[in-house]
Amino acid sequence: MAQRLDTSDYLSLFMNNTPMMDVRAPVEYAKGSFPNAVNCPLLDDAQRHAIGICYKKNGEKAAIQLGLDLATPEIRTQRYAQWTSFCEQNPTGYLYCFRGGLRSRTTQQWLKEQGVQYPLVTGGYKAMRRFLLDQLEISINKLNVVNIAGPTGSGKTRLLKHIKHHVDFEGLAHHRGSAFGRNPYDFQPTSID
């Protein structure tokens, strides 16, 4: 695999549907992720929780040491297998954590020790999300946006279907409206997603 540099070209990542390895804990991934991201965590939820408590009580150095202690040879073997599989299947991808800090750099270093050079997204999830929110604001200011509002059952969605360029936010959120009640088979994505 040819060596590629870390990136902060968020526009290119999203416009090219670049595969991304999200090394945040599963609980973080479940709260919000990107369409082309796959969760391959460095820490599981329990490890993340224990390290967070250690960090608050004893500081960064102790938390890092706990993380290294929790990374048993068996856990490292599992992580390497998952990460290298992702890297092999997605040679043009990138990895990231929440802020592009310790977890992504640790993952990158451990992969490097296994002979795999894989770049990361500088700034991580937080920077990419900020980029998307900023781009949304820019786009809204450039476009002639019309907001259609009204009471439940007034036909807003039917009206949208007659407009050539529209965004159905309720449809994207898999939301049927309060008049119809909750459907246990509907999956409603998080606000972040």
MODELLER restraints for C-alpha pairs under 7 A, 6 or more apart:
rsr = mdl.restraints
at = mdl.atoms
rsr.add(forms.Gaussian(group=physical.xy_distance, feature=features.Distance(at['CA:3:A'], at['CA:117:A']), mean=6.00, stdev=0.5))
rsr.add(forms.Gaussian(group=physical.xy_distance, feature=features.Distance(at['CA:4:A'], at['CA:119:A']), mean=6.10, stdev=0.5))
rsr.add(forms.Gaussian(group=physical.xy_distance, feature=features.Distance(at['CA:5:A'], at['CA:119:A']), mean=5.67, stdev=0.5))
rsr.add(forms.Gaussian(group=physical.xy_distance, feature=features.Distance(at['CA:6:A'], at['CA:119:A']), mean=4.61, stdev=0.5))
rsr.add(forms.Gaussian(group=physical.xy_distance, feature=features.Distance(at['CA:6:A'], at['CA:120:A']), mean=4.85, stdev=0.5))
rsr.add(forms.Gaussian(group=physical.xy_distance, feature=features.Distance(at['CA:6:A'], at['CA:121:A']), mean=5.84, stdev=0.5))
rsr.add(forms.Gaussian(group=physical.xy_distance, feature=features.Distance(at['CA:6:A'], at['CA:122:A']), mean=6.58, stdev=0.5))
rsr.add(forms.Gaussian(group=physical.xy_distance, feature=features.Distance(at['CA:7:A'], at['CA:120:A']), mean=6.50, stdev=0.5))
rsr.add(forms.Gaussian(group=physical.xy_distance, feature=features.Distance(at['CA:7:A'], at['CA:121:A']), mean=5.08, stdev=0.5))
rsr.add(forms.Gaussian(group=physical.xy_distance, feature=features.Distance(at['CA:7:A'], at['CA:122:A']), mean=5.87, stdev=0.5))
rsr.add(forms.Gaussian(group=physical.xy_distance, feature=features.Distance(at['CA:8:A'], at['CA:121:A']), mean=5.89, stdev=0.5))
rsr.add(forms.Gaussian(group=physical.xy_distance, feature=features.Distance(at['CA:8:A'], at['CA:122:A']), mean=5.35, stdev=0.5))
rsr.add(forms.Gaussian(group=physical.xy_distance, feature=features.Distance(at['CA:10:A'], at['CA:128:A']), mean=6.15, stdev=0.5))
rsr.add(forms.Gaussian(group=physical.xy_distance, feature=features.Distance(at['CA:17:A'], at['CA:36:A']), mean=6.26, stdev=0.5))
rsr.add(forms.Gaussian(group=physical.xy_distance, feature=features.Distance(at['CA:18:A'], at['CA:36:A']), mean=6.50, stdev=0.5))
rsr.add(forms.Gaussian(group=physical.xy_distance, feature=features.Distance(at['CA:18:A'], at['CA:93:A']), mean=5.75, stdev=0.5))
rsr.add(forms.Gaussian(group=physical.xy_distance, feature=features.Distance(at['CA:19:A'], at['CA:36:A']), mean=5.04, stdev=0.5))
rsr.add(forms.Gaussian(group=physical.xy_distance, feature=features.Distance(at['CA:19:A'], at['CA:37:A']), mean=6.00, stdev=0.5))
rsr.add(forms.Gaussian(group=physical.xy_distance, feature=features.Distance(at['CA:19:A'], at['CA:90:A']), mean=6.42, stdev=0.5))
rsr.add(forms.Gaussian(group=physical.xy_distance, feature=features.Distance(at['CA:19:A'], at['CA:93:A']), mean=4.69, stdev=0.5))
rsr.add(forms.Gaussian(group=physical.xy_distance, feature=features.Distance(at['CA:19:A'], at['CA:94:A']), mean=6.73, stdev=0.5))
rsr.add(forms.Gaussian(group=physical.xy_distance, feature=features.Distance(at['CA:20:A'], at['CA:36:A']), mean=5.98, stdev=0.5))
rsr.add(forms.Gaussian(group=physical.xy_distance, feature=features.Distance(at['CA:20:A'], at['CA:37:A']), mean=4.52, stdev=0.5))
rsr.add(forms.Gaussian(group=physical.xy_distance, feature=features.Distance(at['CA:20:A'], at['CA:38:A']), mean=6.33, stdev=0.5))
rsr.add(forms.Gaussian(group=physical.xy_distance, feature=features.Distance(at['CA:20:A'], at['CA:93:A']), mean=5.35, stdev=0.5))
rsr.add(forms.Gaussian(group=physical.xy_distance, feature=features.Distance(at['CA:20:A'], at['CA:94:A']), mean=4.92, stdev=0.5))
rsr.add(forms.Gaussian(group=physical.xy_distance, feature=features.Distance(at['CA:20:A'], at['CA:95:A']), mean=5.41, stdev=0.5))
rsr.add(forms.Gaussian(group=physical.xy_distance, feature=features.Distance(at['CA:21:A'], at['CA:37:A']), mean=5.63, stdev=0.5))
rsr.add(forms.Gaussian(group=physical.xy_distance, feature=features.Distance(at['CA:21:A'], at['CA:38:A']), mean=5.16, stdev=0.5))
rsr.add(forms.Gaussian(group=physical.xy_distance, feature=features.Distance(at['CA:21:A'], at['CA:39:A']), mean=6.09, stdev=0.5))
rsr.add(forms.Gaussian(group=physical.xy_distance, feature=features.Distance(at['CA:21:A'], at['CA:40:A']), mean=6.16, stdev=0.5))
rsr.add(forms.Gaussian(group=physical.xy_distance, feature=features.Distance(at['CA:21:A'], at['CA:94:A']), mean=6.17, stdev=0.5))
rsr.add(forms.Gaussian(group=physical.xy_distance, feature=features.Distance(at['CA:21:A'], at['CA:95:A']), mean=4.41, stdev=0.5))
rsr.add(forms.Gaussian(group=physical.xy_distance, feature=features.Distance(at['CA:21:A'], at['CA:96:A']), mean=6.34, stdev=0.5))
rsr.add(forms.Gaussian(group=physical.xy_distance, feature=features.Distance(at['CA:22:A'], at['CA:37:A']), mean=6.01, stdev=0.5))
rsr.add(forms.Gaussian(group=physical.xy_distance, feature=features.Distance(at['CA:22:A'], at['CA:38:A']), mean=5.75, stdev=0.5))
rsr.add(forms.Gaussian(group=physical.xy_distance, feature=features.Distance(at['CA:22:A'], at['CA:39:A']), mean=4.76, stdev=0.5))
rsr.add(forms.Gaussian(group=physical.xy_distance, feature=features.Distance(at['CA:22:A'], at['CA:40:A']), mean=5.84, stdev=0.5))
rsr.add(forms.Gaussian(group=physical.xy_distance, feature=features.Distance(at['CA:22:A'], at['CA:41:A']), mean=6.68, stdev=0.5))
rsr.add(forms.Gaussian(group=physical.xy_distance, feature=features.Distance(at['CA:22:A'], at['CA:95:A']), mean=5.88, stdev=0.5))
rsr.add(forms.Gaussian(group=physical.xy_distance, feature=features.Distance(at['CA:22:A'], at['CA:96:A']), mean=5.28, stdev=0.5))
rsr.add(forms.Gaussian(group=physical.xy_distance, feature=features.Distance(at['CA:22:A'], at['CA:97:A']), mean=5.92, stdev=0.5))
rsr.add(forms.Gaussian(group=physical.xy_distance, feature=features.Distance(at['CA:23:A'], at['CA:39:A']), mean=6.09, stdev=0.5))
rsr.add(forms.Gaussian(group=physical.xy_distance, feature=features.Distance(at['CA:23:A'], at['CA:40:A']), mean=5.12, stdev=0.5))
rsr.add(forms.Gaussian(group=physical.xy_distance, feature=features.Distance(at['CA:23:A'], at['CA:41:A']), mean=3.97, stdev=0.5))
rsr.add(forms.Gaussian(group=physical.xy_distance, feature=features.Distance(at['CA:23:A'], at['CA:42:A']), mean=5.33, stdev=0.5))
rsr.add(forms.Gaussian(group=physical.xy_distance, feature=features.Distance(at['CA:23:A'], at['CA:96:A']), mean=6.08, stdev=0.5))
rsr.add(forms.Gaussian(group=physical.xy_distance, feature=features.Distance(at['CA:23:A'], at['CA:97:A']), mean=5.23, stdev=0.5))
rsr.add(forms.Gaussian(group=physical.xy_distance, feature=features.Distance(at['CA:23:A'], at['CA:104:A']), mean=6.59, stdev=0.5))
rsr.add(forms.Gaussian(group=physical.xy_distance, feature=features.Distance(at['CA:24:A'], at['CA:41:A']), mean=5.17, stdev=0.5))
rsr.add(forms.Gaussian(group=physical.xy_distance, feature=features.Distance(at['CA:24:A'], at['CA:42:A']), mean=6.64, stdev=0.5))
rsr.add(forms.Gaussian(group=physical.xy_distance, feature=features.Distance(at['CA:24:A'], at['CA:97:A']), mean=5.13, stdev=0.5))
rsr.add(forms.Gaussian(group=physical.xy_distance, feature=features.Distance(at['CA:24:A'], at['CA:98:A']), mean=6.48, stdev=0.5))
rsr.add(forms.Gaussian(group=physical.xy_distance, feature=features.Distance(at['CA:25:A'], at['CA:41:A']), mean=5.18, stdev=0.5))
rsr.add(forms.Gaussian(group=physical.xy_distance, feature=features.Distance(at['CA:25:A'], at['CA:42:A']), mean=6.92, stdev=0.5))
rsr.add(forms.Gaussian(group=physical.xy_distance, feature=features.Distance(at['CA:25:A'], at['CA:43:A']), mean=5.55, stdev=0.5))
rsr.add(forms.Gaussian(group=physical.xy_distance, feature=features.Distance(at['CA:25:A'], at['CA:44:A']), mean=5.36, stdev=0.5))
rsr.add(forms.Gaussian(group=physical.xy_distance, feature=features.Distance(at['CA:25:A'], at['CA:45:A']), mean=5.59, stdev=0.5))
rsr.add(forms.Gaussian(group=physical.xy_distance, feature=features.Distance(at['CA:25:A'], at['CA:48:A']), mean=6.83, stdev=0.5))
rsr.add(forms.Gaussian(group=physical.xy_distance, feature=features.Distance(at['CA:26:A'], at['CA:39:A']), mean=6.86, stdev=0.5))
rsr.add(forms.Gaussian(group=physical.xy_distance, feature=features.Distance(at['CA:26:A'], at['CA:41:A']), mean=6.70, stdev=0.5))
rsr.add(forms.Gaussian(group=physical.xy_distance, feature=features.Distance(at['CA:26:A'], at['CA:44:A']), mean=6.56, stdev=0.5))
rsr.add(forms.Gaussian(group=physical.xy_distance, feature=features.Distance(at['CA:26:A'], at['CA:45:A']), mean=6.29, stdev=0.5))
rsr.add(forms.Gaussian(group=physical.xy_distance, feature=features.Distance(at['CA:27:A'], at['CA:45:A']), mean=6.25, stdev=0.5))
rsr.add(forms.Gaussian(group=physical.xy_distance, feature=features.Distance(at['CA:29:A'], at['CA:39:A']), mean=6.66, stdev=0.5))
rsr.add(forms.Gaussian(group=physical.xy_distance, feature=features.Distance(at['CA:31:A'], at['CA:190:A']), mean=6.38, stdev=0.5))
rsr.add(forms.Gaussian(group=physical.xy_distance, feature=features.Distance(at['CA:32:A'], at['CA:190:A']), mean=6.39, stdev=0.5))
rsr.add(forms.Gaussian(group=physical.xy_distance, feature=features.Distance(at['CA:32:A'], at['CA:192:A']), mean=5.17, stdev=0.5))
rsr.add(forms.Gaussian(group=physical.xy_distance, feature=features.Distance(at['CA:32:A'], at['CA:193:A']), mean=5.25, stdev=0.5))
rsr.add(forms.Gaussian(group=physical.xy_distance, feature=features.Distance(at['CA:33:A'], at['CA:193:A']), mean=6.15, stdev=0.5))
rsr.add(forms.Gaussian(group=physical.xy_distance, feature=features.Distance(at['CA:40:A'], at['CA:82:A']), mean=6.61, stdev=0.5))
rsr.add(forms.Gaussian(group=physical.xy_distance, feature=features.Distance(at['CA:40:A'], at['CA:83:A']), mean=6.59, stdev=0.5))
rsr.add(forms.Gaussian(group=physical.xy_distance, feature=features.Distance(at['CA:42:A'], at['CA:79:A']), mean=6.91, stdev=0.5))
rsr.add(forms.Gaussian(group=physical.xy_distance, feature=features.Distance(at['CA:42:A'], at['CA:103:A']), mean=6.76, stdev=0.5))
rsr.add(forms.Gaussian(group=physical.xy_distance, feature=features.Distance(at['CA:42:A'], at['CA:107:A']), mean=6.82, stdev=0.5))
rsr.add(forms.Gaussian(group=physical.xy_distance, feature=features.Distance(at['CA:51:A'], at['CA:63:A']), mean=5.31, stdev=0.5))
rsr.add(forms.Gaussian(group=physical.xy_distance, feature=features.Distance(at['CA:51:A'], at['CA:66:A']), mean=6.54, stdev=0.5))
rsr.add(forms.Gaussian(group=physical.xy_distance, feature=features.Distance(at['CA:51:A'], at['CA:67:A']), mean=6.48, stdev=0.5))
rsr.add(forms.Gaussian(group=physical.xy_distance, feature=features.Distance(at['CA:54:A'], at['CA:62:A']), mean=6.77, stdev=0.5))
rsr.add(forms.Gaussian(group=physical.xy_distance, feature=features.Distance(at['CA:54:A'], at['CA:63:A']), mean=5.31, stdev=0.5))
rsr.add(forms.Gaussian(group=physical.xy_distance, feature=features.Distance(at['CA:55:A'], at['CA:62:A']), mean=6.73, stdev=0.5))
rsr.add(forms.Gaussian(group=physical.xy_distance, feature=features.Distance(at['CA:55:A'], at['CA:63:A']), mean=4.85, stdev=0.5))
rsr.add(forms.Gaussian(group=physical.xy_distance, feature=features.Distance(at['CA:94:A'], at['CA:118:A']), mean=6.66, stdev=0.5))
rsr.add(forms.Gaussian(group=physical.xy_distance, feature=features.Distance(at['CA:94:A'], at['CA:119:A']), mean=5.31, stdev=0.5))
rsr.add(forms.Gaussian(group=physical.xy_distance, feature=features.Distance(at['CA:94:A'], at['CA:120:A']), mean=5.02, stdev=0.5))
rsr.add(forms.Gaussian(group=physical.xy_distance, feature=features.Distance(at['CA:94:A'], at['CA:121:A']), mean=6.28, stdev=0.5))
rsr.add(forms.Gaussian(group=physical.xy_distance, feature=features.Distance(at['CA:95:A'], at['CA:104:A']), mean=6.71, stdev=0.5))
rsr.add(forms.Gaussian(group=physical.xy_distance, feature=features.Distance(at['CA:95:A'], at['CA:119:A']), mean=6.46, stdev=0.5))
rsr.add(forms.Gaussian(group=physical.xy_distance, feature=features.Distance(at['CA:95:A'], at['CA:120:A']), mean=4.55, stdev=0.5))
rsr.add(forms.Gaussian(group=physical.xy_distance, feature=features.Distance(at['CA:95:A'], at['CA:121:A']), mean=6.12, stdev=0.5))
rsr.add(forms.Gaussian(group=physical.xy_distance, feature=features.Distance(at['CA:96:A'], at['CA:104:A']), mean=5.33, stdev=0.5))
rsr.add(forms.Gaussian(group=physical.xy_distance, feature=features.Distance(at['CA:96:A'], at['CA:120:A']), mean=5.53, stdev=0.5))
rsr.add(forms.Gaussian(group=physical.xy_distance, feature=features.Distance(at['CA:96:A'], at['CA:121:A']), mean=5.33, stdev=0.5))
rsr.add(forms.Gaussian(group=physical.xy_distance, feature=features.Distance(at['CA:96:A'], at['CA:124:A']), mean=4.95, stdev=0.5))
rsr.add(forms.Gaussian(group=physical.xy_distance, feature=features.Distance(at['CA:96:A'], at['CA:125:A']), mean=6.64, stdev=0.5))
rsr.add(forms.Gaussian(group=physical.xy_distance, feature=features.Distance(at['CA:97:A'], at['CA:103:A']), mean=6.02, stdev=0.5))
rsr.add(forms.Gaussian(group=physical.xy_distance, feature=features.Distance(at['CA:97:A'], at['CA:104:A']), mean=5.20, stdev=0.5))
rsr.add(forms.Gaussian(group=physical.xy_distance, feature=features.Distance(at['CA:97:A'], at['CA:124:A']), mean=5.22, stdev=0.5))
rsr.add(forms.Gaussian(group=physical.xy_distance, feature=features.Distance(at['CA:97:A'], at['CA:125:A']), mean=6.10, stdev=0.5))
rsr.add(forms.Gaussian(group=physical.xy_distance, feature=features.Distance(at['CA:98:A'], at['CA:124:A']), mean=5.12, stdev=0.5))
rsr.add(forms.Gaussian(group=physical.xy_distance, feature=features.Distance(at['CA:98:A'], at['CA:125:A']), mean=4.73, stdev=0.5))
rsr.add(forms.Gaussian(group=physical.xy_distance, feature=features.Distance(at['CA:98:A'], at['CA:126:A']), mean=5.76, stdev=0.5))
rsr.add(forms.Gaussian(group=physical.xy_distance, feature=features.Distance(at['CA:99:A'], at['CA:123:A']), mean=4.78, stdev=0.5))
rsr.add(forms.Gaussian(group=physical.xy_distance, feature=features.Distance(at['CA:99:A'], at['CA:124:A']), mean=4.35, stdev=0.5))
rsr.add(forms.Gaussian(group=physical.xy_distance, feature=features.Distance(at['CA:99:A'], at['CA:125:A']), mean=6.02, stdev=0.5))
rsr.add(forms.Gaussian(group=physical.xy_distance, feature=features.Distance(at['CA:99:A'], at['CA:126:A']), mean=5.57, stdev=0.5))
rsr.add(forms.Gaussian(group=physical.xy_distance, feature=features.Distance(at['CA:99:A'], at['CA:127:A']), mean=6.95, stdev=0.5))
rsr.add(forms.Gaussian(group=physical.xy_distance, feature=features.Distance(at['CA:100:A'], at['CA:121:A']), mean=6.36, stdev=0.5))
rsr.add(forms.Gaussian(group=physical.xy_distance, feature=features.Distance(at['CA:100:A'], at['CA:122:A']), mean=5.07, stdev=0.5))
rsr.add(forms.Gaussian(group=physical.xy_distance, feature=features.Distance(at['CA:100:A'], at['CA:123:A']), mean=4.41, stdev=0.5))
rsr.add(forms.Gaussian(group=physical.xy_distance, feature=features.Distance(at['CA:100:A'], at['CA:124:A']), mean=3.97, stdev=0.5))
rsr.add(forms.Gaussian(group=physical.xy_distance, feature=features.Distance(at['CA:104:A'], at['CA:120:A']), mean=6.84, stdev=0.5))
rsr.add(forms.Gaussian(group=physical.xy_distance, feature=features.Distance(at['CA:108:A'], at['CA:118:A']), mean=6.36, stdev=0.5))
rsr.add(forms.Gaussian(group=physical.xy_distance, feature=features.Distance(at['CA:111:A'], at['CA:117:A']), mean=6.71, stdev=0.5))
rsr.add(forms.Gaussian(group=physical.xy_distance, feature=features.Distance(at['CA:148:A'], at['CA:156:A']), mean=6.76, stdev=0.5))
rsr.add(forms.Gaussian(group=physical.xy_distance, feature=features.Distance(at['CA:149:A'], at['CA:156:A']), mean=6.99, stdev=0.5))
rsr.add(forms.Gaussian(group=physical.xy_distance, feature=features.Distance(at['CA:152:A'], at['CA:177:A']), mean=6.70, stdev=0.5))
rsr.add(forms.Gaussian(group=physical.xy_distance, feature=features.Distance(at['CA:152:A'], at['CA:179:A']), mean=6.52, stdev=0.5))
rsr.add(forms.Gaussian(group=physical.xy_distance, feature=features.Distance(at['CA:160:A'], at['CA:166:A']), mean=6.46, stdev=0.5))
rsr.add(forms.Gaussian(group=physical.xy_distance, feature=features.Distance(at['CA:173:A'], at['CA:188:A']), mean=5.60, stdev=0.5))
rsr.add(forms.Gaussian(group=physical.xy_distance, feature=features.Distance(at['CA:173:A'], at['CA:189:A']), mean=5.99, stdev=0.5))
rsr.add(forms.Gaussian(group=physical.xy_distance, feature=features.Distance(at['CA:174:A'], at['CA:186:A']), mean=6.67, stdev=0.5))
rsr.add(forms.Gaussian(group=physical.xy_distance, feature=features.Distance(at['CA:174:A'], at['CA:187:A']), mean=6.71, stdev=0.5))
rsr.add(forms.Gaussian(group=physical.xy_distance, feature=features.Distance(at['CA:174:A'], at['CA:188:A']), mean=5.38, stdev=0.5))
rsr.add(forms.Gaussian(group=physical.xy_distance, feature=features.Distance(at['CA:175:A'], at['CA:188:A']), mean=6.77, stdev=0.5))
